[in-house]
Amino acid sequence: MRYRWTVAFAVLVAAGVLGSAFIGPGGVENGGDPPREQLLQPGQGADYVWPYTSRSQSIDGRTLALNVVIVGTPAEVRAVLTDQSELEWAAAESDQGLNESVSVSQLDEPVSISPWRSARGAARYTYVAERPGSGEWVESDYQLATGTYLGSRTHIRAYPGPSDNWTALQAHTEYWDWFRLRHSVTGIAEGSRTVERDLRDERFVDEVSRVYHGHAGGGSDGWISVIRLTSATDVSPGSIDEAPGPGSTLGLLSVVPAVAVLAAAVPPVRRRDLWDAALPLSIVVVVLGVRSVGIAAEGLFPAANPKIFAGVLYPMLVVGPLLATALLARGRPATRMALLAAAGLGAGFVLDLSGVGVRTVPIRLVLHRTALVGVIGLFALGVASEERRVASAGAVLWVAILAATLLGMV
């Protein structure tokens, strides 16, 4: 029976590792600059912009869609987002309405100004051109965020246009993934809504609308938020069709089925065996504790680079579950402890992601977490049964999967 569970956990690990390694985000097929039909004009007779961002200076690295355009000079736009208290604006009237637009003045809850601060993030590029065929790839001029770096936040990258009368934003929500040591994006819709809520009732904003421009993919459903400052001219994005890209998300609770099946197989716990519950509880405490301590440290020392706290706390996340399992599973029923350890780590994942507001996660991430659940179960099985080879294999796989994750291989 014990060997069957060893094989079962090994299969779980293999399926998770291979799945997360080979299932990746989709992208466009061709490299180089975007073709003319993929460009968007943020203003009538104005410049062109590719309505996406990219990891590289090529459409081959396409990531998220641009989802907000603020019409005004770059200095005005930046001041609007970061230093609103010192702005002085003269009222102006818009002389033209938007095509295919919907006013958002009454769509959301009351306005609440977010504390936007300078932010850190990876380099992302977009393509801008004064006329087709004469464009260039540009990196974001600045980045802003509200929220916590080691928790969840709304993150903005700003791209001023060549004509200096508009700025395109890529606004998205994201959370810090402790097991990958980087941010994972949860979507762009809430990012644009946050910018809308912050600005729509301000005296220096003439109108906030949503315009359908026909571009899909990169998290976009074809709509873009357009915010006109009182000193700015009108905007009328063009309409370019693009086939929507397929989504690849899975409900957060999809990480639970494998854990639930394992937990259901745990024999009924008698009173004298209640101490066994210490194992899954300790693993949950490690996972949630690292997140909580990181956020608390970030709040206490706002001037410090949050990555310093991540570097200090990450070893605890690596060693903690293994150490708890080694101490609490030894000498206990092997199958029970393996299942409890796997269930504890799975519960820690779910509670951690729920705590930062994550409701859906990519299937690749689900498979990665499934592999880790299988590994901790395999390690617990070896520790409890005092089979050093199985325990060693579990420990080596745990470290190997985390190392491969940091190197971007998983």
C-alpha positions as CSV (number, residue, x, y, z in Angstrom):
1,M,0.0,0.0,0.0
2,R,2.8,2.4,0.9
3,Y,4.5,1.8,-2.4
4,R,1.3,2.6,-4.2
5,W,1.2,6.0,-2.5
6,T,4.8,6.6,-3.4
7,V,4.0,5.9,-7.1
8,A,0.8,8.1,-6.8
9,F,2.8,11.1,-5.4
10,A,5.5,10.6,-8.0
11,V,3.0,10.6,-10.8
12,L,1.4,13.8,-9.3
13,V,4.8,15.5,-9.3
14,A,5.7,14.4,-12.8
15,A,2.3,15.6,-14.2
16,G,2.6,19.0,-12.5
17,V,6.2,19.6,-13.5
18,L,5.7,18.6,-17.1
19,G,2.4,20.4,-17.4
20,S,3.7,23.7,-16.0
21,A,6.9,23.5,-18.0
22,F,5.2,23.0,-21.4
23,I,2.0,25.0,-21.0
24,G,2.9,28.7,-21.4
25,P,1.2,31.9,-22.3
26,G,0.2,32.4,-25.9
27,G,1.5,35.2,-28.1
28,V,1.5,36.4,-31.7
29,E,3.4,34.4,-34.2
30,N,5.4,36.9,-36.1
31,G,8.4,39.0,-34.8
32,G,9.5,42.5,-35.7
33,D,7.3,45.6,-35.8
34,P,3.5,45.5,-35.9
35,P,1.8,45.8,-39.3
36,R,-0.2,48.9,-40.1
37,E,-3.5,47.2,-39.5
38,Q,-2.6,46.6,-35.9
39,L,-1.9,50.2,-35.1
40,L,-4.4,52.5,-33.3
41,Q,-4.7,56.3,-33.5
42,P,-5.5,57.7,-30.0
43,G,-6.4,61.1,-31.6
44,Q,-8.0,62.2,-34.9
45,G,-5.1,62.7,-37.4
46,A,-2.6,62.1,-34.5
47,D,0.1,59.5,-33.8
48,Y,-0.2,55.8,-33.9
49,V,0.3,53.3,-31.1
50,W,0.4,49.5,-31.0
51,P,-2.3,48.7,-28.4
52,Y,-0.2,46.2,-26.5
53,T,3.0,46.0,-24.5
54,S,5.8,43.6,-25.1
55,R,8.7,42.0,-23.2
56,S,11.0,42.8,-26.1
57,Q,11.2,45.3,-28.9
58,S,9.1,43.0,-31.1
59,I,5.5,41.9,-31.3
60,D,6.8,38.4,-30.6
61,G,7.0,39.3,-26.9
62,R,3.4,40.6,-26.7
63,T,2.0,40.7,-23.1
64,L,-0.8,42.9,-21.9
65,A,-3.1,45.4,-23.8
66,L,-3.0,49.1,-23.3
67,N,-6.3,49.9,-21.6
68,V,-6.3,53.6,-20.7
69,V,-5.6,56.8,-22.8
70,I,-5.4,60.1,-21.0
71,V,-5.5,63.1,-23.4
72,G,-3.2,65.9,-22.2
73,T,0.4,66.8,-22.2
74,P,2.8,64.2,-20.5
75,A,3.5,66.6,-17.7
76,E,-0.2,67.2,-17.1
77,V,-1.0,63.5,-17.1
78,R,1.8,62.6,-14.7
79,A,0.7,65.5,-12.4
80,V,-2.9,64.2,-12.5
81,L,-1.8,60.8,-11.3
82,T,0.9,61.8,-8.8
83,D,0.4,65.4,-7.5
84,Q,-3.2,66.4,-7.9
85,S,-3.2,68.7,-4.9
86,E,-0.9,71.3,-6.7
87,L,-2.8,71.4,-10.0
88,E,-4.7,74.5,-11.2
89,W,-6.9,74.0,-14.1
90,A,-9.1,76.3,-16.2
91,A,-12.4,74.8,-17.2
92,A,-12.8,73.9,-20.8
93,E,-15.6,72.4,-22.9
94,S,-15.2,69.4,-25.2
95,D,-16.3,70.3,-28.7
96,Q,-16.7,66.7,-30.0
97,G,-18.2,63.5,-28.6
98,L,-16.6,60.1,-28.8
99,N,-17.6,57.6,-31.3
100,E,-19.1,54.4,-29.9
101,S,-18.4,55.6,-26.4
102,V,-20.1,55.0,-23.1
103,S,-19.9,57.5,-20.2
104,V,-18.7,56.0,-17.0
105,S,-19.7,58.8,-14.6
106,Q,-22.4,56.7,-13.1
107,L,-21.1,53.2,-13.6
108,D,-19.0,52.5,-10.6
109,E,-19.0,53.2,-6.8
110,P,-18.1,56.7,-5.5
111,V,-14.7,58.1,-6.3
112,S,-11.7,57.3,-4.1
113,I,-8.3,58.7,-4.9
114,S,-5.6,56.0,-4.7
115,P,-2.2,56.8,-3.2
116,W,-0.2,56.3,-6.4
117,R,3.5,56.0,-5.8
118,S,6.6,55.4,-8.0
119,A,6.8,51.7,-8.7
120,R,9.4,49.1,-9.7
121,G,8.7,46.6,-12.5
122,A,10.2,44.8,-15.4
123,A,10.8,46.6,-18.7
124,R,7.9,46.6,-21.1
125,Y,7.8,48.2,-24.5
126,T,5.2,49.5,-26.9
127,Y,5.4,50.7,-30.5
128,V,4.6,54.4,-31.4
129,A,4.8,56.2,-34.7
130,E,4.0,59.7,-36.0
131,R,3.0,58.0,-39.2
132,P,2.9,54.4,-40.4
133,G,6.3,52.9,-41.2
134,S,8.3,55.5,-39.2
135,G,7.8,54.2,-35.6
136,E,10.0,53.0,-32.8
137,W,9.8,50.8,-29.8
138,V,9.7,52.8,-26.5
139,E,10.0,51.7,-22.9
140,S,7.5,53.0,-20.3
141,D,8.3,56.6,-19.3
142,Y,7.5,55.8,-15.7
143,Q,5.6,53.3,-13.5
144,L,3.2,53.9,-10.7
145,A,1.4,51.6,-8.2
146,T,-1.1,51.6,-5.4
147,G,-1.2,48.7,-2.9
148,T,1.7,46.6,-1.5
149,Y,4.6,45.2,-3.5
150,L,4.7,41.9,-1.5
151,G,0.9,41.6,-1.4
152,S,-1.4,42.8,-4.2
153,R,-1.4,46.1,-6.1
154,T,-2.6,48.0,-9.1
155,H,0.4,48.7,-11.4
156,I,0.6,51.3,-14.2
157,R,3.1,51.7,-17.0
158,A,2.8,55.1,-18.9
159,Y,3.7,55.6,-22.5
160,P,3.5,59.3,-23.7
161,G,2.8,59.8,-27.4
162,P,5.2,61.4,-29.9
163,S,3.0,64.4,-30.3
164,D,2.9,65.1,-26.6
165,N,-0.9,65.4,-26.4
166,W,-1.8,62.0,-25.0
167,T,-0.4,59.2,-22.8
168,A,-1.3,55.6,-23.1
169,L,-1.4,53.5,-19.9
170,Q,-1.2,49.8,-19.2
171,A,-2.9,49.4,-15.9
172,H,-3.3,45.9,-14.3
173,T,-3.7,44.2,-11.0
174,E,-1.1,41.7,-9.8
175,Y,0.1,39.9,-6.7
176,W,3.5,38.8,-5.4
177,D,4.0,35.1,-5.9
178,W,6.3,33.9,-3.2
179,F,7.0,30.6,-4.8
180,R,8.1,32.3,-8.0
181,L,9.6,35.5,-6.5
182,R,7.9,37.7,-9.0
183,H,4.5,39.3,-9.7
184,S,1.7,37.4,-11.4
185,V,-0.9,39.5,-13.2
186,T,-4.5,38.8,-12.4
187,G,-6.1,41.0,-15.1
188,I,-6.4,44.5,-16.7
189,A,-10.1,45.3,-16.3
190,E,-9.9,46.3,-12.6
191,G,-6.7,48.3,-13.4
192,S,-8.6,50.6,-15.8
193,R,-11.6,50.9,-13.5
194,T,-9.3,52.0,-10.7
195,V,-7.9,54.9,-12.9
196,E,-11.5,55.8,-13.9
197,R,-12.7,55.9,-10.3
198,D,-9.8,58.1,-9.3
199,L,-10.2,60.7,-12.0
200,R,-13.8,60.9,-13.2
201,D,-15.1,63.4,-10.6
202,E,-12.0,65.7,-10.5
203,R,-12.3,69.3,-11.6
204,F,-9.5,69.0,-14.1
205,V,-11.1,66.1,-16.0
206,D,-13.6,66.9,-18.7
207,E,-14.9,63.5,-19.5
208,V,-14.3,59.8,-18.8
209,S,-15.6,57.4,-21.4
210,R,-15.1,53.8,-22.6
211,V,-14.5,53.5,-26.3
212,Y,-14.8,50.3,-28.3
213,H,-11.8,50.1,-30.7
214,G,-12.0,46.5,-31.8
215,H,-8.7,45.2,-30.5
216,A,-8.8,42.0,-28.4
217,G,-6.2,39.9,-26.8
218,G,-3.7,40.7,-24.1
219,G,-6.5,40.7,-21.6
220,S,-8.6,43.3,-23.5
221,D,-12.2,42.8,-24.6
222,G,-11.9,45.5,-27.2
223,W,-12.8,48.5,-25.0
224,I,-10.4,51.2,-23.8
225,S,-10.9,53.9,-21.1
226,V,-10.5,57.4,-22.5
227,I,-10.0,60.3,-20.1
228,R,-9.9,63.9,-21.4
229,L,-8.3,66.6,-19.3
230,T,-10.0,70.0,-19.4
231,S,-7.0,71.5,-21.3
232,A,-6.9,68.7,-23.9
233,T,-8.4,68.1,-27.3
234,D,-10.8,65.4,-28.2
235,V,-9.9,61.7,-28.8
236,S,-11.4,59.3,-31.2
237,P,-9.7,55.9,-31.4
238,G,-9.9,54.1,-34.7
239,S,-11.6,50.8,-35.1
240,I,-9.4,47.8,-36.0
241,D,-10.6,44.3,-35.8
242,E,-8.5,41.5,-34.2
243,A,-9.6,38.0,-33.4
244,P,-9.8,37.6,-29.6
245,G,-7.2,35.3,-28.1
246,P,-8.3,32.3,-26.1
247,G,-8.3,32.7,-22.3
248,S,-6.3,30.3,-20.2
249,T,-7.4,30.6,-16.7
250,L,-8.7,28.1,-14.2
251,G,-10.7,28.9,-11.0
252,L,-8.6,29.2,-7.9
253,L,-10.4,26.3,-6.4
254,S,-9.2,24.1,-9.2
255,V,-6.0,23.6,-7.2
256,V,-8.1,21.9,-4.6
257,P,-9.5,18.7,-6.3
258,A,-6.2,16.8,-6.0
259,V,-5.8,17.9,-2.5
260,A,-9.4,17.1,-1.7
261,V,-9.1,13.6,-3.0
262,L,-6.0,13.1,-0.9
263,A,-7.6,14.6,2.2
264,A,-10.7,12.4,1.7
265,A,-8.5,9.3,1.9
266,V,-7.1,10.2,5.3
267,P,-8.4,7.7,7.9
268,P,-10.8,9.1,10.6
269,V,-8.8,10.9,13.3
270,R,-9.2,9.6,16.8
271,R,-8.6,11.8,19.8
272,R,-5.2,10.4,20.6
273,D,-4.2,11.3,17.0
274,L,-5.2,15.0,17.1
275,W,-1.5,15.9,17.3
276,D,-1.3,14.9,13.7
277,A,-3.2,18.1,12.8
278,A,-0.1,20.0,13.8
279,L,1.6,19.1,10.6
280,P,-0.8,20.6,8.1
281,L,-1.4,23.6,10.4
282,S,2.3,24.3,10.7
283,I,2.7,24.3,6.9
284,V,-0.2,26.7,6.5
285,V,1.3,29.0,9.2
286,V,4.6,29.0,7.3
287,V,3.0,29.9,3.9
288,L,0.7,32.6,5.4
289,G,3.3,33.8,7.9
290,V,5.9,34.6,5.2
291,R,3.3,36.7,3.3
292,S,2.1,38.5,6.4
293,V,5.6,39.3,7.7
294,G,6.6,40.6,4.2
295,I,3.7,43.0,4.0
296,A,4.3,44.2,7.5
297,A,8.0,44.8,6.9
298,E,7.1,46.7,3.7
299,G,4.7,49.0,5.6
300,L,7.2,49.6,8.4
301,F,10.1,50.4,6.1
302,P,8.5,52.1,3.0
303,A,11.8,53.5,1.8
304,A,13.5,50.1,1.6
305,N,13.4,48.0,-1.6
306,P,10.8,45.2,-0.9
307,K,13.0,42.7,-2.7
308,I,15.3,42.9,0.4
309,F,12.5,41.5,2.5
310,A,11.7,38.9,-0.1
311,G,15.3,37.7,-0.1
312,V,15.3,37.4,3.7
313,L,12.0,35.6,3.9
314,Y,12.2,33.3,0.9
315,P,14.6,30.8,2.6
316,M,12.0,30.4,5.3
317,L,9.5,29.4,2.7
318,V,11.9,26.9,1.2
319,V,13.0,25.3,4.4
320,G,9.9,25.7,6.5
321,P,7.5,23.1,5.1
322,L,10.4,20.5,4.9
323,L,11.5,21.2,8.5
324,A,7.9,21.0,9.8
325,T,7.3,17.7,8.0
326,A,10.7,16.3,9.2
327,L,9.8,17.1,12.8
328,L,6.2,16.2,13.0
329,A,5.8,13.3,10.6
330,R,8.5,11.1,12.0
331,G,7.2,7.9,13.7
332,R,3.6,8.5,12.6
333,P,1.5,6.5,10.2
334,A,3.1,7.1,6.8
335,T,0.1,7.3,4.6
336,R,-1.8,9.6,6.9
337,M,1.1,12.0,7.3
338,A,1.8,12.2,3.6
339,L,-1.9,13.0,2.9
340,L,-2.0,15.6,5.7
341,A,1.2,17.3,4.6
342,A,-0.1,17.5,1.0
343,A,-3.5,18.8,2.2
344,G,-1.8,21.4,4.4
345,L,0.3,22.8,1.6
346,G,-2.6,22.8,-0.7
347,A,-4.7,24.7,1.9
348,G,-1.9,27.1,2.4
349,F,-1.8,27.9,-1.3
350,V,-5.5,28.5,-1.5
351,L,-5.7,30.6,1.6
352,D,-2.6,32.7,0.6
353,L,-4.0,33.5,-2.9
354,S,-7.5,34.2,-1.5
355,G,-5.9,36.6,1.0
356,V,-4.5,38.8,-1.7
357,G,-7.7,38.7,-3.7
358,V,-6.9,36.2,-6.3
359,R,-9.9,34.3,-7.7
360,T,-8.6,32.8,-10.9
361,V,-5.1,31.5,-11.7
362,P,-3.5,30.3,-14.9
363,I,-3.6,26.6,-15.4
364,R,0.2,26.6,-15.6
365,L,0.4,27.9,-12.1
366,V,-2.2,25.3,-10.9
367,L,0.0,22.5,-12.3
368,H,3.1,24.0,-10.6
369,R,1.4,24.1,-7.2
370,T,0.1,20.5,-7.8
371,A,3.7,19.4,-8.3
372,L,4.8,21.0,-5.0
373,V,1.8,19.3,-3.2
374,G,3.0,16.0,-4.6
375,V,6.6,16.6,-3.6
376,I,5.7,17.5,0.1
377,G,3.5,14.4,0.2
378,L,6.3,12.2,-1.1
379,F,8.8,13.7,1.4
380,A,6.4,13.1,4.3
381,L,5.8,9.6,3.2
382,G,9.6,8.9,3.3
383,V,10.1,10.6,6.7
384,A,7.2,8.8,8.4
385,S,8.2,5.4,7.0
386,E,11.9,6.1,7.7
387,E,12.7,5.4,4.0
388,R,15.7,7.6,3.4
389,R,15.6,7.3,-0.3
390,V,12.0,8.4,-0.6
391,A,12.6,11.3,1.8
392,S,15.8,12.3,0.0
393,A,14.0,12.2,-3.4
394,G,11.3,14.4,-2.0
395,A,13.7,17.0,-0.6
396,V,15.7,17.0,-3.8
397,L,12.6,17.4,-6.0
398,W,11.3,20.2,-3.8
399,V,14.5,22.2,-4.1
400,A,14.9,21.4,-7.9
401,I,11.3,22.5,-8.7
402,L,11.8,25.8,-6.8
403,A,15.2,26.4,-8.5
404,A,13.7,25.7,-11.9
405,T,10.9,28.1,-11.1
406,L,13.4,30.9,-10.3
407,L,15.2,30.2,-13.5
408,G,12.0,30.6,-15.5
409,M,12.0,26.9,-16.6
410,V,8.7,26.2,-14.9
